[in-house]
Amino acid sequence: MTVRLRVYGCKWRWNNQRSHVPHPMMDTPSQSNMAGGQQSQPKTTRVLLWAPPRSLSTAFERCISSLGDRVQVCHELYTAACHLGPENQIKIPVLESVVRDPHYTYAWVQKIMEARAKPKKEIFFCKELAYSVEGKFDKLPAGYRHTFLIRHPARVFLSMNTLVKRYFARTFLNLKLSQVLPKGLVYEEMYNLFQHVTNELGQEPIIIDADDLMHNPLGVLYAYCDAVGIPFSPSMDKWRPIKEEKRTWIYSTRLMIINKIIGQYDRAFRTAGLEQHVEKPIDLRRVTPEVLEATKASIGYYEKMYTLRLKPMAHSTITMPTSASPQQPLHNGTPTISNGTPPQCNQCVSVPFTRVALYTAANII
């Protein structure tokens, strides 16, 4: 039987003994290593980005993917296990016979994530929905730097509600937002994972915010790349055609098809880049009761993580070093302007005022 897991335009195979058969490009022990010899392997920076749905995470993933041959992108394998596998966490009975994929166990995904997709790659970047590993922390892959992308819950739930109503109305299924969300409404699960990464794995939090990303794409990308130790490029906010880009991604074909039908990736896959944009505040007195309740239940988790986020740099002032590698920070990680002082940006300063309007509305109601 064949498991449809796309990688480099080929398939992974699963034999009858249920053992994993690696793709020829996977990092397997060399003959000299198996004979006891030593053969150096290039160092690969492994990064996991955890996010809620509808948070610009796929757009951010495409920014990292723009680094081309230097990066291997791994797209939502744990999310596939959560929704399609035998241990699936979110059950929609009317859809289970259609979307089930018995091969996507958490242990199988962990094994793939801990393997090297291609030894010569500098970066192995994986994007996942944070709720997908709730209760499965023992199946997290070793050797990764865990990072988080957050977005104000009002924006997430409004976007999700619109997506659910638009798609399931066409299929005559009257599903509610709560039926497609985990028990903790996404943010509790994400905060639990954040605490595990911080307290149990001992990693300093690396958090970016979607509003910051929309308002100052290159500033957030620079801060993120500097924090995780991957190269920054001033053209990261410009993307190759998605068909060309996806050829090198590792992903579940079935989940990709489902999300394409639903429209999950419409904007991220149809655009050519991440454009600077400031969203208007949301008046929570005008949203549905379900969106309001989900927002109120989640705002506390979001705010705790928001206070620890990386601050974006003004994109117009970022300069690259002339005598050093792009991976090396400038002045302890802070980009400089012509006179050598840290950059200031009036636009960036305005971001908290947008958020205050959102947060105040949530508290008033």
Beta strands, then each sheet from edge to edge (+ up, - down):
strand 1: 2-7
strand 2: 10-14
strand 3: 20-21
strand 4: 45-51
strand 5: 71-75
strand 6: 123-129
strand 7: 145-150
strand 8: 207-209
strand 9: 250-252
sheet 1: 3+ 2- 1+ 9- 5- 6- 4- 7- 8-
end
